[in-house]
Amino acid sequence: MKNNVFIIFYHKIIPRWGHTKAVSTFRWEMSILKEHFNVITLEDVYEYLTTDKWPDKPSVVISFDDGYLDNYVYAYPVLKQLGLKATIFPISSRIIKEDIKRPTLEDYWQGKVSKSQLHKPKTMAEANYEFLSTGRSEDFLSITELNAIKDVFDIYGHAKVHAKVFYSEEIIDFYDGKNGHWSNIYAYGYSTDFSQLDEPKIGYPLFPDRNNLAVRRGYLKKEVKEFINSLGNCFFNRKNWKEELKEELYTNFRSFLDFETEEERKERVKKELTEAKQELEEMIGEKVRFFSYPFGHYDETLMEIASEIYDASFTTEKDIIRKGQNLQKLPRIEIAKDFPAFLSKIIKFSFK
């Protein structure tokens, strides 16, 4: 193997095989990393990129996005037992601002709780939709739990809103109750925070969407919504209602979205990144130096603003760390739920 440096990332760890990485598989993967790699931190990566230093063996950073409770309940005890360091990028708004501490896998090992008493994680979509629709999800870490993992995890930024918004007027589909994204409730709203959300309704057009920080946001016009809501249930029972509705909209409206200006977008992005960083620093009492782009989406404007606030930012582009890379678009490699995919990626990026 070459002396490559790369960063891997996970989202959720669950008690048994299912919608994402099972803790048994995760432990197996961590054991392999411990045996064959230097497990390093993002501080180490930053030093390698800004000095003439470089590790003498293959090195990997383990990271997690969003700040889910299962990272504390299942991943944290495994990493701690193996003596491995990791990084977590929590969404500042999702952290529960209460002094609560739920049982972990370590408590189960010590006979303090049964397996049935451990947290049963939701999917990412379920957890994030629950937060957006109610203002809280028990699937995310509390401030107490976040601070409890600091002996293993370094904590860095992942923004505050973490939702997709529309950026193009091209109608790609219509909401039919089964499609769309969990963050459509935010995309159809009219606020930059969570104060004016709007549940998608049958017939609302779906447009291309990206992370709210990475685009100039377009808001669906209220008159378009009113027109769709006036059609009645009979219209949506027709076999080809989507084709008919598309024709009706193009006939009756010259445009569908109201876009913020580029200056409004820049001001919004800078405000959110600054607030998210300050909130996280207040929660953990430490400086937050690094940032992970929500959904991995970024553009030149976002990179420029991020560079004014963070020392380095991380994408989801699959590559190794190389000298001379732009510090505001450093690559990370997502790890799928099955072990063969993990092994394949580890081998690939060890020899790249």
N, C-alpha and C positions, 0 to 999 in steps of 0.2 A: 504494500500500500504506500501511496505517496503521503507526504506530510500535509495533506489538505485540511482546511478548516471549513466547516459548514454548520449551518443552524437548522435544526428540525423543529417543527411545532405541532402541537396537538390542540384540541379544544376540550374534549370531555373524556373522562375515564369512568366506565360503568362496572357494576359488580359482576356481570356475566356477559357473554357474547350477545350482541344485539345491534342496536342502531349505531354504535360507535365502538371505540377501543375498550375491550374487556381488561380488567385490572390484572388478570393472570397473564394475558398476552403482554401487557405493559411491563410487568415485572420481568418477563423473559427478555424483552427488548432492552430494558435498562441494564440487566445483567451482562448482556452482550456488549453494550457500550462501555460499561465499567471495565470489562476484561480487555477490550481491544483498542480503546480510545482514551485520550485525555478528555475528560468532561470539563469544559471550561465555562467561563461566564462571558456576558456581553462586554464587560469591562476589559476582559482579556482581548476580545476581538478588536475593540476600539484601540487598544494599545498596539496590537499587531499592525493595524492600518495606519497608525500615526507615528510609528517609530520604525527602527530597522530590526526590531525583534520578530521572531517567528518560531512556532513550536517545533520540537524535534521529533514529533510523532503525530499521526492523524488525530485531529481534535474536533469535538462537536459541542454545540450548545443545545440544551434541551429547553424548549419554551412552550408556553401555553397562552392562548388568547381568550379574552372576554371576562375571565374571573368567575368561573362556575364553582359551585360548592363542592362538586365531586373532585375537583383538583385538590381540595383540602382533605376530603373524607378518604379518598382512595389513592391518589397519586403521591401526596405528601408523605404518608407513612412509608411507602415503598422507597421513595427517593432518600428519605432520612435513614432508613435501615441500611441502604446500600452506600450511604455516605456520598451521595451525588448532589451537586448544585443544579439549580434550574432558574428560569426566568418566568414571570407571569406578567401579562399585559391586561389588567382589568379595565373594563369600561367604568368610568368613575360614577356615572349615574346609577348603575345597576347594584353597586355595593349597598348592602343593608346597613343603615346608619344606627345600629343598635348593638348592645353588648350581649350578643348571643354566641354560643359555641356548641356546635352539634357534635355527636360522637363520630369517631373516625375508625378506620380499619385497625389502628393500633389499639383502640379501646376493645375491639373485638378480639384481637390477639391476646389481650390481657384478661379476657373473660369478664369484662365490665358490662358488655352489651351482647345481645344476640345479633346475628346477621340481619334478621328481619327489622331490627331497630336502626340500621344504617340507612342513610339517605338513598332514596330511589330516584335517580336523575331523570329529568325530562329530556326530550330532544332539544337541540339548540333552537329550533323554530318555536316549540312550545314555550320554552323559558323566556325567550325574547318577546314573543307576542303577549305572554302573560304580563310581563313588565310594562309594555306599552299600553295595554288595555286597562290595567289596574293600578299602575304606578309602583308595583312591587312583585318580585318573584322570589320565592324561597329557594330557587335553584341557583341563586348567586351567593357569593360569600358575604358574610357580615364584616364590619370593620374590625371586630375582635378576631375573627378567623384569619383575615388578611394579615394582621399583625402577628398572629401566632405562627405563620409559616416563614417568617423572615430569616430563620436560621437555615433554611434550605433555599428559599426563593428570593431572588432580586425582583423588585417591583417597579415596572415602568408603564408608560402611558399608552392608552388605546382609545383616546377621545372620550366624548361624553354622550353624544346622541346615538352613534352607531346604527344608522338606518339608511336604506337606499331611497333615493328620490329620482324624479323624472328629469331628463336633460334633453330630450328630443321629442318633437311633435309627431313622429312617425307612429301610427297606431299599429301595434304588433299583435294585439289580441284584445279581448274584452273579458272582464272579470265575470266568471260564471258560477262562483261558489266553490270551485275545486282547484282553481289555478291562482296565479299571483304569488307574492312573496309575503312573509310574515310582517314586513315593515310597510306594507301598503297602507296600513292604518295611519302611519306617519306621512307617507308620500301624498295621500289625499287630503291631509290637513293643511292648515294655513299659518302655523307658527314654526319658529326655529327651535323652540324647546318642545315640551310635551303638553302645552296648554290647550291647543286646538287640534286635536286628532279627529279623524273621520273614518269610520269603518267603511271599507269598500262595499258597494252595493252592486247587485246584478246589473250588468250593462256598462259599468264604468270602464272607460278605455284603459288599456295597459300600454305604457310607453317604455322605451329603453330606460333602464335605471342603473345607477351606480351609487356608491358611498356618497353621502351628502356633502362631505368635505371636498370631494374630487371633481365637482361639476358646478356649473351655474344652474341653480335650481329652477325648475318650472312648476308652477302651481296650476292644477286643473281649474279652469274657469268655473265660477259658480253657475253661470248661465248654461254651461254644458251639463253640469250635474242636474240642474232643474229640468232641462229638456229630457234627459234620460229618465229621471224620476217620474215624469209626467206620462210616460208611455203605458204604464199599467202592466199587470202580470200576464195578460193575454198575449202581448207582444213577445214576451220572452219564452212563451210556450211554442212559438213557431219553430219549425225545423231549421230554417236558415236565418235566425234572428241576428246573428253576428254580421253576416254579409249585408243584411238590410240596414242594420244600425250604422254600419260604417258608411254606407251610401248616404244615409240621412244626415250624419254628422258633417260629411264633406260638402253636402248640399247647403246646410244651414249655417255653417260656421267657417270663417276664414282662418281661424286659429283656435287651438284648444287650451294652450298653456299661457300663463302670464309668467315671464321670466324676470328674475332679479337682475340688476345690472352687475357688471363685472366688479365694480367698486363695492356694491352691497355684498357680493359673494366674498370678496377678500376680507371685508370687515367681519362678516359672520364667521368665517373660518378662523381668523385670528382670535376672535372672542372665545370661540368654543375651545380651541387648543389651549389658550391661556388659562381659561377657567378650569378645564379638566386637569391640567398640570397642577394648578394651585390646590384644587380639591384633593387630589391624590397625595400631594406632599403634606397637606394638613392631616390627612388620615394616618399616614405612616411615619411622619416626622423625619423624612429623608428626602434628599434631592432626587427628582425624577429626570434623568438625563436622556433617556431614549424613548422612541415612539414606534408603534406598529400601526401601519395604515389599516383602518377597518376594511374588511373584505379584500385587502391587498390593493385597493384602488388608489391611484394618485395621478397627478398631472404636474406640469411645471409650476403652476401657481401654488399648489399645495406644498410641493417640495420646497419652494422658496420661503413660504411662511413657516413651515416646519423647521427649516434651518435657522430661523431667528429665535426659536424656542427650545429646540432639542439639539443635542450634540450629534445624534445619528438617528436615522429612521429606517424601518425594515418593511420589506415588501413580502409578497408570496411568490416571487419569481424563483424558479428552481435553478440554483447554481451554487457553486462554492464561493467562499470569500477569497478575493484576490487583492493584492496590493494595487493601489491606484483607483479602486472603485469609488464612485460617488457615495459619500457618507449618508446621503439622504435617500438612497435606494439600494440598500443592502439586501441580498437575497436570503430567503428562508425556504425550507422544503417541508411541505405538509406531509404528515404520515397518515396513511389510510388505516382502516380498522383491522385489516388482516395481517398476520405475521409475514407471509411471503412478500407482500408489498413493501413492508419495512425493510426486510433483508435485501430486496432488490435495490431499493434506493440507497441504502447504506453502502452496498458494494459499488454501485454506479458512481456515487460521489466521492468515494474513497480513492478511486482510480482515475477520475476525470482529469 
